[in-house]
Amino acid sequence: MKTKDLILYALLTAICVVGRFLTQVIPNAQPVTAIILLITLYMGPRPAVIISALSMIITNFYLGMGIWTIAQVGVFILLILLIHQITRITPLKQKLSWQLITCICVSLLYGFLISLFLAPFFGITHFWPYYFSGLPFDLLHAGGTLVFYFLLKHPLLTVFDHYLRRNNYHDA
C-alpha cells in the first residue's frame, strides 16, 4: 500500500468519524453508510472494508465500545462484499435509481443483521419482536443514508476521480 493510499483512507475515515460525531444527536441518521456505499461502488471493497472498520472502531472509542462494535464491523464487511458482488452483475454505478434503492436496502439489511447478531448476546429469545421494535430506527437509517448519499455523492466522486486518475488505481 502506497503512502497516497494511506492518506486517502485516513481522509475518508476522518470524514466518516466526524460525520458520525456531528450527527449522533439524530437517531441512526449518519453519513457512514452512504460513504461506505460510495467507496465500495467507485473504489472497490478493500478500501471500503478498511475505512468502515477504522470508522466504527474509532467512533466507538468515544461513543461506547462493546460487542456491537464487532457486529458493526462484521456487518459492514458483509454488506461491502454483497454490494461488490451486485456491481459485478448489474450496472449499479450507471443507474442512480438503483443506487438509491441500494441505499435503502443496505440500511435496512444493516439493521436486520445487527439485530440478528446482537439478540443472543442480550438474552433475547424472541428475535422478531426485538427486530420490529428497532425497525423505526432502521427506517431513519435508510432515510439518513439517502439524504447523505445525495449530499456527498458529487464531492466524493470528485475526490475519487482525481485520486483514481492520478494514481492509475485499478482496485474497483
N, C-alpha and C positions, 0 to 999 in steps of 0.2 A: 504494500500500500504506500502510495506516494504522500508526501507532505501536503500537496494540494488537496488530495482526497481527505486527509485528516482535518484540514482547515474547513472544507465544505461540510463535512459531517459534524464538526464542532459547531459551526454556524447554524445548521439546521436543527441540531439538538438544542442549542440555546433558544432558538425561536420556539420550539415545542415547549421547553421548560418555562420560558417567560409567558408564553401564551396560556399554558395551563395555570400558572400562578395568577395571572391577571383575570382569568375567567372563573376562578374557583368559587366565586360567590353566586354564579349561575349554575344551578344543578345540572350536571352532566353535559353542559354545553361548553366544549373546549376544542381548540383547533388541532389537537394532536392527530385525531383520526383522519381528518382531511389532509393534513400534511403528509402523513404516512401513506395515504392512498395516492397522493400525487407523486411522492418519491418512488413508490412501487411501480406506478404506471410509466414514469418517464426516466427513471434511473435504474430500476431493477430491484430484485429482492434483497441483495446483500446490503446495500446502504440502508434500505428501509428497516431491516432487522436490527442493524447496529444502532441506528438513530432511535428506533422505538424502544429498544431495551435500555439504552442510556437515558432516554427521556423519562421513562417510568421509574427507573431506579433513582435518578437524581431528584425528581419531584417528590417521590415518596420518602426520601430522607427528611423532607420538610413537612409534607402533608400527612405523613404517617406510614410507617413501614410495617408490613405484616404479610401473612400468607397470600393476601390479594396481590401483592407485588409480583409474586411468581405467576399467579394467574394472569395478570395483566400482560406481562412479558410473553408468556406462553400463548395466550390468545392472539396477541398482535402477530406473533410469528406465524401461527396457523392462518390467520387472515391474509397476511402478506403472501404466503405461499399459494393460497387459494386465488387471490387476485392475480398473481403472476401466471398461474395456470389458465385463468379465464382470458387474460390478454393474449395468450398463445393461440387460442381457438376462436376468439371474437375480435372484431375491430373496435375494442373498447376505447382506445386512445382517440379514435376519429369521431365518435358519437357522444356529444355532450349529454344527450338524454340517457344513454346507457351509463355514463359516468354518474349522473345524478341518482339513477336507480341503484347503482352500486353503492353510493354513499349511504343511502337509506338501508339497504340490505346488510352492508358491512356493520353499520352501527347497531342494528337490531340483532344481528348474529353475535356481535361482540357481547351484548348484554346477556343473551341466552347462554353463551359459552362460559362467561364469567359466573353466572348463576349456577350452571351445571358443575363447574369446578369447585365453587365455594360452598355449596349447600351441604355436602357431607362434613366439612370442617366445622360448620356451625351447628351440627347435630340436627339438621332439618331432615325429617323423614318423608315429608310430603313436598316433593320438588315443585309441582305445578302451582300450588298456592304461593309458594315463595317466589317463583318466577313471575307470576302475574302481578304480585304486589309491587315488583320493581319495574313493570312494563311502562308506567308513565315516565320514569326516568330514562328508559331506553328510547322512548319516543322523543324526549327532549334531546337526547344524544344525537338521534337521527336528524332532528331539525337543526341543531347546532352544527353538525357536520356539513349539512347542505349550505348553510349560511357561510361558514368558514371556507368551504370549497369555492364558492363564488368569489369571496373576498381575496383569497390567497392564490387562486389558480394563475392569474396573469403575472403577478410579481414573482412567484416561484418558478413558473415556466421560463420567465426571462432569465433568472439566475441559472436554471438548469441548462438552458440553451447556450448561454455564454460559457458556462463551465464545460459542457459536453463538446462544444465546437473547439474550444481552445485546447482541450486535453485529449482529443481523439478517444473519448470514453465509449466503450462498447459493452458494458455490463448488462444493459437492459434487454 
